[in-house]
Amino acid sequence: MKDYHCCATCLHFKAEKKAGGMLYYCKRLGYETKSSYKFNCWSPRDEIKKLMEKK
């Protein structure tokens, strides 16, 4: 899990391209984040779950 646990692999991570650059935020928590951040509310996407099961 430690290899995959970060915001970028979460179901709720959203990336949007804006005029000033990229905006990354958590749809669940409702605030801006970074792809490498880690929170306890992490819910991995299905493809990430499959990768973790293989390991």
C-alpha distance matrix in Angstrom:
0.0 3.8 5.4 5.4 5.8 9.6 12.7 13.5 11.0 12.2 15.1 17.3 17.2 20.7 22.3 26.1 28.6 31.4 34.6 33.4 30.0 26.6 25.6 21.9 21.5 19.6 21.7 20.7 21.3 24.1 23.9 23.2 19.9 18.5 15.9 14.0 14.3 11.7 13.0 12.4 13.7 10.8 11.4 9.7 12.6 13.5 13.2 9.5 9.1 11.4 9.7 6.5 9.5 11.4 9.3
3.8 0.0 3.8 5.5 5.4 8.5 12.2 13.2 11.6 13.2 16.7 18.2 17.5 20.9 22.1 25.8 28.0 30.6 33.6 32.0 28.7 25.5 24.6 21.1 20.9 19.6 22.2 21.3 21.4 24.0 23.2 22.1 18.6 16.8 14.5 11.9 12.2 10.0 12.1 12.3 14.3 11.7 13.3 11.9 14.8 16.4 15.7 11.9 12.4 14.6 12.2 9.7 13.0 14.2 11.6
5.4 3.8 0.0 3.8 6.1 8.5 12.0 11.9 10.4 13.0 16.4 18.2 17.0 20.0 20.8 24.4 26.4 29.2 32.1 30.6 27.1 24.0 23.6 20.3 20.7 19.8 22.4 22.2 22.5 24.7 23.8 22.3 18.7 16.4 13.5 11.2 12.7 11.4 14.1 14.9 16.4 13.2 14.2 11.9 14.0 15.4 13.9 10.3 11.8 13.2 10.2 8.7 12.3 12.7 10.2
5.4 5.5 3.8 0.0 3.8 6.1 9.1 8.9 6.7 9.3 12.6 14.6 13.6 16.7 17.7 21.5 23.7 26.6 29.7 28.5 25.1 21.7 21.0 17.6 17.8 16.7 19.0 18.8 19.6 21.7 21.1 19.8 16.4 14.5 11.3 9.9 11.3 9.9 12.3 13.1 13.8 10.3 10.8 8.3 10.3 12.1 10.9 7.2 9.1 11.2 8.8 7.8 11.6 12.6 11.1
5.8 5.4 6.1 3.8 0.0 3.8 7.1 8.4 6.9 8.0 11.6 12.9 12.2 15.6 17.2 20.9 23.4 26.0 29.2 27.8 24.6 21.2 19.9 16.3 15.9 14.4 16.9 16.3 16.5 19.0 18.4 17.5 14.1 12.8 10.3 8.7 8.7 6.5 8.5 9.4 10.4 7.2 8.9 7.7 10.7 13.2 13.0 9.3 10.6 13.5 11.9 10.2 13.7 15.5 14.0
9.6 8.5 8.5 6.1 3.8 0.0 3.8 5.6 5.8 7.0 10.8 11.2 9.5 12.8 13.9 17.7 20.1 22.4 25.6 24.1 20.9 17.6 16.2 12.6 12.5 11.5 14.5 14.5 14.4 16.4 15.3 14.0 10.5 9.0 6.6 5.3 5.5 4.7 7.4 9.8 10.4 7.4 9.6 8.8 11.2 14.3 14.1 10.9 12.9 15.8 14.2 13.3 16.9 18.4 17.1
12.7 12.2 12.0 9.1 7.1 3.8 0.0 3.8 5.4 5.2 8.5 8.0 6.0 9.2 10.7 14.4 17.1 19.3 22.6 21.3 18.4 14.9 13.1 9.4 8.8 7.9 10.9 11.4 11.4 13.0 12.1 10.8 7.7 7.0 5.0 6.0 5.6 5.8 7.4 10.2 9.6 7.1 8.9 8.8 10.5 14.1 14.3 11.9 14.1 17.0 16.0 15.6 19.0 20.6 19.9
13.5 13.2 11.9 8.9 8.4 5.6 3.8 0.0 3.8 5.6 8.5 8.8 5.9 8.2 8.9 12.7 15.1 17.9 21.2 20.3 16.9 13.3 12.4 9.0 9.7 9.6 12.1 13.4 14.1 15.0 14.2 12.3 9.6 7.8 4.5 6.6 8.2 9.2 11.2 13.8 12.9 9.9 10.5 9.1 9.5 13.0 12.4 10.4 13.4 15.8 14.5 15.0 18.4 19.5 19.1
11.0 11.6 10.4 6.7 6.9 5.8 5.4 3.8 0.0 3.8 6.8 8.7 7.3 10.2 11.7 15.4 18.1 21.1 24.5 23.8 20.5 16.9 15.8 12.4 12.4 11.3 13.2 13.8 15.2 16.7 16.5 15.3 12.7 11.4 8.1 9.2 10.4 10.0 11.5 13.1 12.1 8.5 8.1 5.7 6.2 9.5 9.0 6.8 9.6 12.1 11.2 11.6 14.8 16.2 16.1
12.2 13.2 13.0 9.3 8.0 7.0 5.2 5.6 3.8 0.0 3.8 5.4 5.5 9.0 11.6 15.2 18.4 21.1 24.7 24.2 21.2 17.4 15.6 12.0 11.0 8.8 10.2 10.3 12.0 13.8 14.3 14.0 11.8 11.7 9.4 10.8 10.7 9.7 9.9 11.1 9.2 5.9 5.2 4.5 5.6 9.3 10.4 8.5 10.3 13.4 13.4 13.2 16.0 18.1 18.3
15.1 16.7 16.4 12.6 11.6 10.8 8.5 8.5 6.8 3.8 0.0 3.8 5.8 8.4 11.6 14.8 18.3 20.9 24.7 24.7 21.9 18.2 16.2 13.0 11.5 9.0 8.8 9.1 11.9 13.3 14.7 14.9 13.7 14.2 12.2 14.3 14.0 13.1 12.6 13.3 10.5 8.0 5.8 5.8 5.0 8.4 10.4 9.8 11.0 13.9 14.8 15.1 17.2 19.5 20.3
17.3 18.2 18.2 14.6 12.9 11.2 8.0 8.8 8.7 5.4 3.8 0.0 3.8 6.3 10.0 12.9 16.6 18.7 22.5 22.3 20.0 16.3 13.8 10.6 8.3 5.4 5.1 5.9 8.5 9.6 11.1 11.7 11.0 12.4 11.4 13.8 12.9 12.4 11.5 12.8 9.7 8.3 7.5 8.7 8.7 12.2 14.0 13.2 14.6 17.6 18.2 18.3 20.6 22.9 23.4
17.2 17.5 17.0 13.6 12.2 9.5 6.0 5.9 7.3 5.5 5.8 3.8 0.0 3.8 6.8 10.2 13.6 15.9 19.6 19.2 16.6 12.9 10.6 7.2 6.0 4.8 6.3 8.3 9.7 10.1 10.3 9.6 8.5 9.2 8.0 10.9 10.7 11.3 11.5 13.7 11.5 9.5 9.6 9.8 9.7 13.4 14.2 13.2 15.4 18.1 18.1 18.4 21.3 23.1 23.3
20.7 20.9 20.0 16.7 15.6 12.8 9.2 8.2 10.2 9.0 8.4 6.3 3.8 0.0 3.8 6.6 10.2 12.5 16.3 16.4 13.9 10.3 8.1 5.7 5.4 6.0 6.6 9.9 11.2 10.2 10.4 9.3 9.3 10.0 9.4 13.0 13.1 14.5 14.8 17.2 15.0 13.3 13.2 13.2 12.3 15.7 16.2 15.8 18.3 20.7 20.6 21.5 24.2 25.8 26.2
22.3 22.1 20.8 17.7 17.2 13.9 10.7 8.9 11.7 11.6 11.6 10.0 6.8 3.8 0.0 3.8 6.9 9.6 13.2 13.3 10.5 6.8 5.7 4.5 6.6 8.9 10.0 13.4 14.2 12.7 11.9 9.8 9.8 9.6 9.0 12.8 13.8 15.9 17.0 19.8 18.0 16.1 16.3 15.8 14.7 17.9 17.8 17.4 20.4 22.4 21.8 23.0 26.0 27.1 27.3
26.1 25.8 24.4 21.5 20.9 17.7 14.4 12.7 15.4 15.2 14.8 12.9 10.2 6.6 3.8 0.0 3.8 6.2 10.0 10.8 8.6 5.7 5.2 6.5 8.5 11.3 11.7 15.5 16.1 13.8 13.1 11.0 12.0 12.2 12.3 16.1 16.9 19.3 20.2 23.2 21.2 19.6 19.7 19.4 18.1 21.1 20.9 20.9 23.9 25.7 25.3 26.7 29.6 30.5 30.9
28.6 28.0 26.4 23.7 23.4 20.1 17.1 15.1 18.1 18.4 18.3 16.6 13.6 10.2 6.9 3.8 0.0 3.8 6.9 8.2 6.0 4.5 6.2 8.8 11.6 14.7 15.4 19.1 19.5 17.1 15.8 13.3 14.3 13.9 14.1 17.7 19.0 21.8 23.1 26.2 24.6 22.9 23.1 22.5 21.1 24.0 23.4 23.5 26.7 28.2 27.5 29.1 32.1 32.7 33.0
31.4 30.6 29.2 26.6 26.0 22.4 19.3 17.9 21.1 21.1 20.9 18.7 15.9 12.5 9.6 6.2 3.8 0.0 3.8 5.4 5.1 5.7 6.7 10.2 12.6 16.0 16.6 20.2 20.1 17.2 15.7 13.4 15.1 15.2 16.3 19.7 20.6 23.5 24.6 27.8 26.2 25.0 25.6 25.3 24.2 27.3 26.9 26.8 29.9 31.7 31.0 32.4 35.4 36.2 36.3
34.6 33.6 32.1 29.7 29.2 25.6 22.6 21.2 24.5 24.7 24.7 22.5 19.6 16.3 13.2 10.0 6.9 3.8 0.0 3.8 5.6 8.1 9.8 13.5 16.0 19.5 20.2 23.8 23.5 20.4 18.7 16.2 18.0 17.9 19.2 22.3 23.4 26.6 27.8 31.1 29.7 28.6 29.2 28.9 27.9 30.8 30.3 30.2 33.4 35.1 34.2 35.7 38.8 39.4 39.4
33.4 32.0 30.6 28.5 27.8 24.1 21.3 20.3 23.8 24.2 24.7 22.3 19.2 16.4 13.3 10.8 8.2 5.4 3.8 0.0 3.8 7.1 8.7 12.4 15.0 18.8 20.2 23.5 22.6 19.8 17.4 14.5 16.0 15.8 17.6 20.3 21.2 24.6 26.1 29.6 28.6 27.5 28.7 28.5 27.9 31.1 30.5 29.9 33.2 35.0 33.8 35.0 38.3 38.9 38.6
30.0 28.7 27.1 25.1 24.6 20.9 18.4 16.9 20.5 21.2 21.9 20.0 16.6 13.9 10.5 8.6 6.0 5.1 5.6 3.8 0.0 3.8 6.6 9.9 13.2 16.9 18.5 21.9 21.3 18.9 16.5 13.3 14.0 13.1 14.4 17.2 18.6 22.0 23.7 27.3 26.3 24.9 25.9 25.4 24.7 27.9 27.1 26.4 29.8 31.5 30.2 31.5 34.8 35.3 35.0
26.6 25.5 24.0 21.7 21.2 17.6 14.9 13.3 16.9 17.4 18.2 16.3 12.9 10.3 6.8 5.7 4.5 5.7 8.1 7.1 3.8 0.0 3.8 6.5 10.0 13.6 15.3 18.6 18.3 16.2 14.1 10.9 11.2 10.3 11.2 14.4 15.7 18.9 20.6 24.0 22.9 21.3 22.2 21.7 21.0 24.2 23.5 22.8 26.1 27.9 26.8 28.0 31.3 31.9 31.7
25.6 24.6 23.6 21.0 19.9 16.2 13.1 12.4 15.8 15.6 16.2 13.8 10.6 8.1 5.7 5.2 6.2 6.7 9.8 8.7 6.6 3.8 0.0 3.8 6.6 10.3 12.0 15.3 14.7 12.4 10.3 7.3 8.4 8.7 10.2 13.6 14.0 16.9 18.0 21.4 20.1 18.9 20.0 20.1 19.7 23.2 23.0 22.2 25.1 27.3 26.5 27.3 30.6 31.6 31.4
21.9 21.1 20.3 17.6 16.3 12.6 9.4 9.0 12.4 12.0 13.0 10.6 7.2 5.7 4.5 6.5 8.8 10.2 13.5 12.4 9.9 6.5 3.8 0.0 3.8 7.2 9.6 12.5 12.1 10.6 8.7 5.7 5.6 6.0 7.1 10.6 10.8 13.4 14.5 17.7 16.5 15.2 16.4 16.5 16.5 20.1 20.1 18.9 21.7 24.2 23.3 23.9 27.1 28.4 28.1
21.5 20.9 20.7 17.8 15.9 12.5 8.8 9.7 12.4 11.0 11.5 8.3 6.0 5.4 6.6 8.5 11.6 12.6 16.0 15.0 13.2 10.0 6.6 3.8 0.0 3.8 6.4 9.0 8.4 6.9 5.5 4.0 4.9 7.2 8.6 11.7 10.7 12.5 12.5 15.5 13.8 13.2 14.4 15.3 15.7 19.4 20.1 18.9 21.1 24.0 23.6 23.7 26.8 28.6 28.3
19.6 19.6 19.8 16.7 14.4 11.5 7.9 9.6 11.3 8.8 9.0 5.4 4.8 6.0 8.9 11.3 14.7 16.0 19.5 18.8 16.9 13.6 10.3 7.2 3.8 0.0 3.8 5.4 5.4 5.4 5.8 6.4 6.5 9.1 9.8 12.3 10.7 11.3 10.4 12.8 10.5 10.2 11.3 12.9 13.6 17.3 18.6 17.3 19.0 22.1 22.1 21.9 24.8 26.9 26.8
21.7 22.2 22.4 19.0 16.9 14.5 10.9 12.1 13.2 10.2 8.8 5.1 6.3 6.6 10.0 11.7 15.4 16.6 20.2 20.2 18.5 15.3 12.0 9.6 6.4 3.8 0.0 3.8 5.8 5.1 7.4 9.1 10.2 12.7 13.1 15.9 14.4 14.6 13.2 14.8 11.8 11.8 11.9 13.7 13.8 17.2 19.0 18.3 19.7 22.7 23.3 23.3 25.7 28.0 28.4
20.7 21.3 22.2 18.8 16.3 14.5 11.4 13.4 13.8 10.3 9.1 5.9 8.3 9.9 13.4 15.5 19.1 20.2 23.8 23.5 21.9 18.6 15.3 12.5 9.0 5.4 3.8 0.0 3.8 5.6 8.4 10.8 11.5 14.2 14.7 16.7 14.5 13.8 11.6 12.3 9.0 10.0 10.3 13.1 13.9 17.1 19.4 18.4 19.1 22.4 23.3 22.7 24.9 27.6 27.9
21.3 21.4 22.5 19.6 16.5 14.4 11.4 14.1 15.2 12.0 11.9 8.5 9.7 11.2 14.2 16.1 19.5 20.1 23.5 22.6 21.3 18.3 14.7 12.1 8.4 5.4 5.8 3.8 0.0 3.8 5.8 8.8 9.6 12.9 14.2 15.8 13.1 12.6 10.2 11.5 9.0 10.7 12.3 15.1 16.5 20.0 22.0 20.4 21.3 24.8 25.2 24.3 26.8 29.5 29.3
24.1 24.0 24.7 21.7 19.0 16.4 13.0 15.0 16.7 13.8 13.3 9.6 10.1 10.2 12.7 13.8 17.1 17.2 20.4 19.8 18.9 16.2 12.4 10.6 6.9 5.4 5.1 5.6 3.8 0.0 3.8 7.1 9.4 12.9 14.6 16.8 14.6 15.0 13.2 15.0 12.6 13.8 15.1 17.4 18.2 21.7 23.5 22.3 23.6 26.9 27.2 26.8 29.4 31.8 31.7
23.9 23.2 23.8 21.1 18.4 15.3 12.1 14.2 16.5 14.3 14.7 11.1 10.3 10.4 11.9 13.1 15.8 15.7 18.7 17.4 16.5 14.1 10.3 8.7 5.5 5.8 7.4 8.4 5.8 3.8 0.0 3.8 6.5 10.2 12.7 14.7 12.4 13.6 12.5 15.1 13.5 14.4 16.3 18.3 19.3 23.0 24.3 22.8 24.4 27.7 27.5 27.0 30.0 32.2 31.7
23.2 22.1 22.3 19.8 17.5 14.0 10.8 12.3 15.3 14.0 14.9 11.7 9.6 9.3 9.8 11.0 13.3 13.4 16.2 14.5 13.3 10.9 7.3 5.7 4.0 6.4 9.1 10.8 8.8 7.1 3.8 0.0 3.8 7.1 10.0 12.2 10.6 12.8 12.7 15.9 14.9 14.9 16.9 18.2 19.1 22.9 23.6 22.0 24.1 27.1 26.5 26.3 29.5 31.3 30.7
19.9 18.6 18.7 16.4 14.1 10.5 7.7 9.6 12.7 11.8 13.7 11.0 8.5 9.3 9.8 12.0 14.3 15.1 18.0 16.0 14.0 11.2 8.4 5.6 4.9 6.5 10.2 11.5 9.6 9.4 6.5 3.8 0.0 3.8 6.7 8.5 6.9 9.4 10.1 13.7 13.2 12.7 15.1 15.9 17.2 21.0 21.4 19.4 21.6 24.6 23.6 23.3 26.7 28.3 27.5
18.5 16.8 16.4 14.5 12.8 9.0 7.0 7.8 11.4 11.7 14.2 12.4 9.2 10.0 9.6 12.2 13.9 15.2 17.9 15.8 13.1 10.3 8.7 6.0 7.2 9.1 12.7 14.2 12.9 12.9 10.2 7.1 3.8 0.0 3.8 5.5 5.5 8.9 11.0 14.7 14.7 13.4 15.6 15.7 16.8 20.5 20.2 18.0 20.7 23.4 21.9 21.8 25.3 26.6 25.5
15.9 14.5 13.5 11.3 10.3 6.6 5.0 4.5 8.1 9.4 12.2 11.4 8.0 9.4 9.0 12.3 14.1 16.3 19.2 17.6 14.4 11.2 10.2 7.1 8.6 9.8 13.1 14.7 14.2 14.6 12.7 10.0 6.7 3.8 0.0 3.8 5.7 8.5 11.1 14.5 14.3 12.1 13.8 13.0 14.0 17.4 16.8 14.6 17.5 19.9 18.3 18.5 22.1 23.1 22.1
14.0 11.9 11.2 9.9 8.7 5.3 6.0 6.6 9.2 10.8 14.3 13.8 10.9 13.0 12.8 16.1 17.7 19.7 22.3 20.3 17.2 14.4 13.6 10.6 11.7 12.3 15.9 16.7 15.8 16.8 14.7 12.2 8.5 5.5 3.8 0.0 3.8 6.6 10.1 13.4 14.3 12.1 14.4 13.6 15.3 18.6 17.8 15.0 17.7 20.1 18.0 17.6 21.4 22.3 20.8
14.3 12.2 12.7 11.3 8.7 5.5 5.6 8.2 10.4 10.7 14.0 12.9 10.7 13.1 13.8 16.9 19.0 20.6 23.4 21.2 18.6 15.7 14.0 10.8 10.7 10.7 14.4 14.5 13.1 14.6 12.4 10.6 6.9 5.5 5.7 3.8 0.0 3.8 6.8 10.5 11.6 10.2 13.3 13.5 15.8 19.3 19.2 16.3 18.3 21.3 19.6 18.7 22.3 23.8 22.2
11.7 10.0 11.4 9.9 6.5 4.7 5.8 9.2 10.0 9.7 13.1 12.4 11.3 14.5 15.9 19.3 21.8 23.5 26.6 24.6 22.0 18.9 16.9 13.4 12.5 11.3 14.6 13.8 12.6 15.0 13.6 12.8 9.4 8.9 8.5 6.6 3.8 0.0 3.8 7.0 8.7 7.4 10.9 11.6 14.6 17.9 18.2 15.0 16.4 19.6 18.3 16.7 20.1 22.0 20.4
13.0 12.1 14.1 12.3 8.5 7.4 7.4 11.2 11.5 9.9 12.6 11.5 11.5 14.8 17.0 20.2 23.1 24.6 27.8 26.1 23.7 20.6 18.0 14.5 12.5 10.4 13.2 11.6 10.2 13.2 12.5 12.7 10.1 11.0 11.1 10.1 6.8 3.8 0.0 3.8 5.4 5.9 9.7 11.6 14.8 18.1 19.2 16.1 16.9 20.4 19.7 17.9 20.9 23.3 22.0
12.4 12.3 14.9 13.1 9.4 9.8 10.2 13.8 13.1 11.1 13.3 12.8 13.7 17.2 19.8 23.2 26.2 27.8 31.1 29.6 27.3 24.0 21.4 17.7 15.5 12.8 14.8 12.3 11.5 15.0 15.1 15.9 13.7 14.7 14.5 13.4 10.5 7.0 3.8 0.0 3.8 5.5 8.9 11.4 15.0 17.8 19.4 16.4 16.2 19.9 19.7 17.3 19.8 22.6 21.4
13.7 14.3 16.4 13.8 10.4 10.4 9.6 12.9 12.1 9.2 10.5 9.7 11.5 15.0 18.0 21.2 24.6 26.2 29.7 28.6 26.3 22.9 20.1 16.5 13.8 10.5 11.8 9.0 9.0 12.6 13.5 14.9 13.2 14.7 14.3 14.3 11.6 8.7 5.4 3.8 0.0 3.8 6.5 9.8 12.9 15.8 17.9 15.4 15.2 19.0 19.3 17.4 19.7 22.7 22.1
10.8 11.7 13.2 10.3 7.2 7.4 7.1 9.9 8.5 5.9 8.0 8.3 9.5 13.3 16.1 19.6 22.9 25.0 28.6 27.5 24.9 21.3 18.9 15.2 13.2 10.2 11.8 10.0 10.7 13.8 14.4 14.9 12.7 13.4 12.1 12.1 10.2 7.4 5.9 5.5 3.8 0.0 3.8 6.3 9.6 12.6 14.3 11.7 11.8 15.6 15.7 14.0 16.6 19.4 18.9
11.4 13.3 14.2 10.8 8.9 9.6 8.9 10.5 8.1 5.2 5.8 7.5 9.6 13.2 16.3 19.7 23.1 25.6 29.2 28.7 25.9 22.2 20.0 16.4 14.4 11.3 11.9 10.3 12.3 15.1 16.3 16.9 15.1 15.6 13.8 14.4 13.3 10.9 9.7 8.9 6.5 3.8 0.0 3.8 6.6 9.3 11.7 9.7 9.4 13.1 14.0 12.7 14.7 17.7 17.9
9.7 11.9 11.9 8.3 7.7 8.8 8.8 9.1 5.7 4.5 5.8 8.7 9.8 13.2 15.8 19.4 22.5 25.3 28.9 28.5 25.4 21.7 20.1 16.5 15.3 12.9 13.7 13.1 15.1 17.4 18.3 18.2 15.9 15.7 13.0 13.6 13.5 11.6 11.6 11.4 9.8 6.3 3.8 0.0 3.8 6.5 8.1 5.9 6.2 9.8 10.4 9.7 12.0 14.6 15.0
12.6 14.8 14.0 10.3 10.7 11.2 10.5 9.5 6.2 5.6 5.0 8.7 9.7 12.3 14.7 18.1 21.1 24.2 27.9 27.9 24.7 21.0 19.7 16.5 15.7 13.6 13.8 13.9 16.5 18.2 19.3 19.1 17.2 16.8 14.0 15.3 15.8 14.6 14.8 15.0 12.9 9.6 6.6 3.8 0.0 3.8 5.6 5.3 6.4 8.9 10.1 10.8 12.6 14.7 15.9
13.5 16.4 15.4 12.1 13.2 14.3 14.1 13.0 9.5 9.3 8.4 12.2 13.4 15.7 17.9 21.1 24.0 27.3 30.8 31.1 27.9 24.2 23.2 20.1 19.4 17.3 17.2 17.1 20.0 21.7 23.0 22.9 21.0 20.5 17.4 18.6 19.3 17.9 18.1 17.8 15.8 12.6 9.3 6.5 3.8 0.0 3.8 5.4 5.1 6.4 8.8 10.0 10.7 12.7 14.7
13.2 15.7 13.9 10.9 13.0 14.1 14.3 12.4 9.0 10.4 10.4 14.0 14.2 16.2 17.8 20.9 23.4 26.9 30.3 30.5 27.1 23.5 23.0 20.1 20.1 18.6 19.0 19.4 22.0 23.5 24.3 23.6 21.4 20.2 16.8 17.8 19.2 18.2 19.2 19.4 17.9 14.3 11.7 8.1 5.6 3.8 0.0 3.8 5.4 5.1 6.4 8.8 10.0 10.9 12.9
9.5 11.9 10.3 7.2 9.3 10.9 11.9 10.4 6.8 8.5 9.8 13.2 13.2 15.8 17.4 20.9 23.5 26.8 30.2 29.9 26.4 22.8 22.2 18.9 18.9 17.3 18.3 18.4 20.4 22.3 22.8 22.0 19.4 18.0 14.6 15.0 16.3 15.0 16.1 16.4 15.4 11.7 9.7 5.9 5.3 5.4 3.8 0.0 3.8 5.3 5.0 6.2 8.7 10.0 10.9
9.1 12.4 11.8 9.1 10.6 12.9 14.1 13.4 9.6 10.3 11.0 14.6 15.4 18.3 20.4 23.9 26.7 29.9 33.4 33.2 29.8 26.1 25.1 21.7 21.1 19.0 19.7 19.1 21.3 23.6 24.4 24.1 21.6 20.7 17.5 17.7 18.3 16.4 16.9 16.2 15.2 11.8 9.4 6.2 6.4 5.1 5.4 3.8 0.0 3.8 5.5 5.1 6.2 8.8 10.2
11.4 14.6 13.2 11.2 13.5 15.8 17.0 15.8 12.1 13.4 13.9 17.6 18.1 20.7 22.4 25.7 28.2 31.7 35.1 35.0 31.5 27.9 27.3 24.2 24.0 22.1 22.7 22.4 24.8 26.9 27.7 27.1 24.6 23.4 19.9 20.1 21.3 19.6 20.4 19.9 19.0 15.6 13.1 9.8 8.9 6.4 5.1 5.3 3.8 0.0 3.8 5.4 5.1 6.4 8.9
9.7 12.2 10.2 8.8 11.9 14.2 16.0 14.5 11.2 13.4 14.8 18.2 18.1 20.6 21.8 25.3 27.5 31.0 34.2 33.8 30.2 26.8 26.5 23.3 23.6 22.1 23.3 23.3 25.2 27.2 27.5 26.5 23.6 21.9 18.3 18.0 19.6 18.3 19.7 19.7 19.3 15.7 14.0 10.4 10.1 8.8 6.4 5.0 5.5 3.8 0.0 3.8 5.5 5.2 6.6
6.5 9.7 8.7 7.8 10.2 13.3 15.6 15.0 11.6 13.2 15.1 18.3 18.4 21.5 23.0 26.7 29.1 32.4 35.7 35.0 31.5 28.0 27.3 23.9 23.7 21.9 23.3 22.7 24.3 26.8 27.0 26.3 23.3 21.8 18.5 17.6 18.7 16.7 17.9 17.3 17.4 14.0 12.7 9.7 10.8 10.0 8.8 6.2 5.1 5.4 3.8 0.0 3.8 5.4 5.3
9.5 13.0 12.3 11.6 13.7 16.9 19.0 18.4 14.8 16.0 17.2 20.6 21.3 24.2 26.0 29.6 32.1 35.4 38.8 38.3 34.8 31.3 30.6 27.1 26.8 24.8 25.7 24.9 26.8 29.4 30.0 29.5 26.7 25.3 22.1 21.4 22.3 20.1 20.9 19.8 19.7 16.6 14.7 12.0 12.6 10.7 10.0 8.7 6.2 5.1 5.5 3.8 0.0 3.8 5.5
11.4 14.2 12.7 12.6 15.5 18.4 20.6 19.5 16.2 18.1 19.5 22.9 23.1 25.8 27.1 30.5 32.7 36.2 39.4 38.9 35.3 31.9 31.6 28.4 28.6 26.9 28.0 27.6 29.5 31.8 32.2 31.3 28.3 26.6 23.1 22.3 23.8 22.0 23.3 22.6 22.7 19.4 17.7 14.6 14.7 12.7 10.9 10.0 8.8 6.4 5.2 5.4 3.8 0.0 3.8
9.3 11.6 10.2 11.1 14.0 17.1 19.9 19.1 16.1 18.3 20.3 23.4 23.3 26.2 27.3 30.9 33.0 36.3 39.4 38.6 35.0 31.7 31.4 28.1 28.3 26.8 28.4 27.9 29.3 31.7 31.7 30.7 27.5 25.5 22.1 20.8 22.2 20.4 22.0 21.4 22.1 18.9 17.9 15.0 15.9 14.7 12.9 10.9 10.2 8.9 6.6 5.3 5.5 3.8 0.0
